[in-house]
Amino acid sequence: MSRRALQSAHHWARAAITIGCVLASSAIAATFPTGERDIVLLSQAGEEHVIGTATFTPASEKDGHYRYVLAMDYETFKDFFLSMKEMKCLESAKELMCHLAYPYENPRLVSAEDFGWMALDLLFMFKQPSEFGAKLWNGVYFDMALKDGVIAGAAQAVDLNLLAAPPEDPTAHPLPPIERYEMDPTERWLPIIEIR
């Protein structure tokens, strides 16, 4: 093959790769759930609790990322005074699920591949209704991913005492995978989250 033919083949190969990347990113953008979406916690039996909304808008400062705003519907929760602090909890005969939003700086940005910051704003703690006080070591972190336009996640166990002090590096995720553990979904009342 001549040098000119090789250069032409190389040029078209690069063009095909570029077009493929653009189409792939367009497909991700097209399926990302922009606008206002319901936040739903689900039981294994399919019982649903709509706990608020998440609104997503493209982030102008960071390509491929979206800014989110959460609006929790605390009218669906009950007030509990646990360990000298008022908490908003969902209640069942099996357990309480109490919402504990991340108390420190958070860029509130997500992408189609990373929902880590939003997961911090959707932290929960579970406890038995008969137990006294907060049980921060019973933390629930929803490890979320995007599929078919729905953001869905399964509950993971985490010790929320790790958040007792602000992180040294506010740009680093404070609850990386090494700090989280798989949780048996049959043992939890509401082990699934969907944003749809």
C-alpha positions in Angstrom: 0.0 0.0 0.0 1.3 3.5 -0.9 2.2 6.1 1.7 -0.7 8.2 0.5 -3.1 5.3 0.8 -1.9 4.6 4.3 -2.3 8.2 5.3 -5.8 8.2 3.9 -6.7 5.0 5.7 -5.3 6.4 9.0 -7.3 9.6 8.5 -10.6 7.7 8.0 -9.9 5.4 10.9 -9.4 8.4 13.2 -12.6 10.0 11.8 -14.5 6.8 12.5 -13.2 6.7 16.1 -14.2 10.4 16.6 -17.7 9.9 15.2 -18.1 6.7 17.3 -17.1 8.7 20.5 -19.5 11.5 19.6 -22.4 9.1 19.0 -21.6 7.2 22.2 -21.6 10.4 24.3 -24.8 11.6 22.5 -26.5 8.3 23.4 -25.5 8.8 27.0 -26.8 12.4 27.0 -30.0 11.3 25.3 -30.7 8.7 28.0 -29.7 10.7 31.0 -32.8 11.6 33.0 -32.7 15.4 32.8 -35.5 17.5 34.4 -37.4 16.6 37.5 -37.6 13.0 38.5 -39.2 11.1 41.4 -36.9 9.5 44.1 -38.4 6.2 45.1 -37.4 3.7 47.8 -38.7 0.1 47.2 -39.1 -3.0 49.3 -38.2 -6.5 48.0 -42.0 -7.0 47.5 -42.3 -3.9 45.3 -43.8 -1.6 47.9 -42.9 2.0 46.8 -42.3 5.2 48.9 -41.8 8.4 46.9 -39.6 10.5 49.1 -38.9 13.5 47.0 -37.6 14.7 43.6 -34.3 15.2 41.9 -33.9 17.8 39.2 -31.0 17.4 36.8 -29.6 20.1 34.5 -26.4 20.0 32.3 -23.4 21.5 34.1 -21.9 24.2 31.9 -18.6 24.1 33.8 -17.9 20.4 33.3 -18.6 18.4 30.1 -20.7 15.3 30.5 -21.8 16.2 34.0 -25.1 17.3 35.4 -26.0 19.5 38.4 -28.7 18.1 40.6 -31.1 19.6 43.2 -32.9 17.3 45.7 -36.2 18.3 47.2 -37.1 15.8 49.9 -40.8 15.3 50.7 -40.6 15.2 54.4 -44.4 15.0 54.7 -44.0 11.3 53.9 -41.6 11.0 56.9 -42.2 11.0 60.7 -40.3 13.0 63.2 -38.2 11.1 65.7 -35.9 12.5 68.4 -32.9 10.2 68.4 -29.7 10.8 70.4 -30.5 14.5 71.0 -31.3 15.1 67.3 -34.5 15.3 65.4 -34.5 12.9 62.5 -36.9 12.4 59.6 -37.7 8.7 59.3 -39.9 6.3 57.3 -41.5 3.8 59.7 -42.6 0.2 59.4 -43.1 -2.6 61.9 -39.7 -4.0 60.7 -37.5 -0.9 61.0 -37.1 2.8 60.7 -35.2 4.3 57.8 -33.9 7.8 58.7 -32.6 10.2 56.1 -29.2 11.7 57.0 -28.0 14.1 54.3 -24.2 14.8 53.9 -23.4 17.7 56.2 -20.3 19.0 54.4 -19.3 20.7 51.1 -20.6 18.8 48.1 -20.3 19.9 44.4 -23.7 18.3 43.7 -22.5 17.0 40.3 -23.1 13.7 38.7 -22.4 12.0 35.4 -23.7 8.9 33.6 -20.9 6.9 35.2 -20.7 8.5 38.7 -23.4 9.2 41.2 -21.2 9.3 44.2 -21.9 12.9 45.4 -25.7 12.4 45.1 -25.4 9.1 47.1 -24.1 11.2 49.9 -27.2 13.4 49.9 -29.3 10.2 50.0 -27.7 8.5 53.0 -29.9 6.7 55.5 -29.6 5.0 58.9 -31.8 2.0 59.9 -32.8 0.9 63.3 -35.4 -1.3 65.0 -38.4 0.6 66.2 -37.8 -0.7 69.7 -34.2 0.4 69.9 -33.2 3.6 71.7 -31.2 6.4 70.1 -29.5 6.7 66.7 -27.5 3.8 65.3 -25.0 5.6 63.0 -23.0 2.4 62.4 -26.2 1.1 60.6 -25.7 3.4 57.7 -27.2 2.8 54.2 -25.4 4.0 51.1 -27.2 3.5 47.8 -24.6 2.5 45.1 -26.3 3.9 42.0 -25.9 3.4 38.2 -27.8 4.6 35.1 -29.7 2.0 33.0 -32.4 2.7 30.4 -32.9 6.2 31.6 -33.5 5.2 35.3 -30.9 5.7 38.0 -31.1 2.7 40.3 -29.1 1.5 43.3 -28.8 -1.2 45.9 -28.2 -0.6 49.6 -24.7 -1.0 50.9 -23.7 -1.0 54.5 -21.5 1.9 55.8 -20.6 3.3 59.2 -21.8 6.9 59.2 -19.5 7.7 62.2 -16.9 8.1 59.4 -18.6 11.5 58.7 -18.2 12.8 62.3 -15.5 15.2 61.1 -15.2 17.1 57.8 -12.9 15.3 55.3 -9.3 16.6 54.9 -9.8 16.8 51.1 -13.3 18.1 50.3 -12.9 17.1 46.7 -12.4 13.4 47.5 -15.4 11.1 48.1 -15.5 10.4 51.9 -17.1 7.0 51.6 -15.1 5.1 48.9 -15.9 1.5 48.1 -13.3 0.2 50.6 -15.5 1.7 53.4 -18.7 0.1 52.1 -20.0 -3.5 52.3 -22.6 -5.6 50.5 -25.9 -5.8 52.4 -28.3 -8.7 52.3 -31.4 -7.1 50.7 -33.7 -9.5 52.4 -32.7 -8.1 55.8 -33.6 -4.6 54.9 -37.1 -3.1 54.6 -36.2 -0.7 51.7 -33.0 -1.9 50.0 -33.6 -0.4 46.6 -33.6 3.2 45.3 -34.8 4.4 41.9 -34.8 7.9 40.4 -37.2 7.9 37.5 
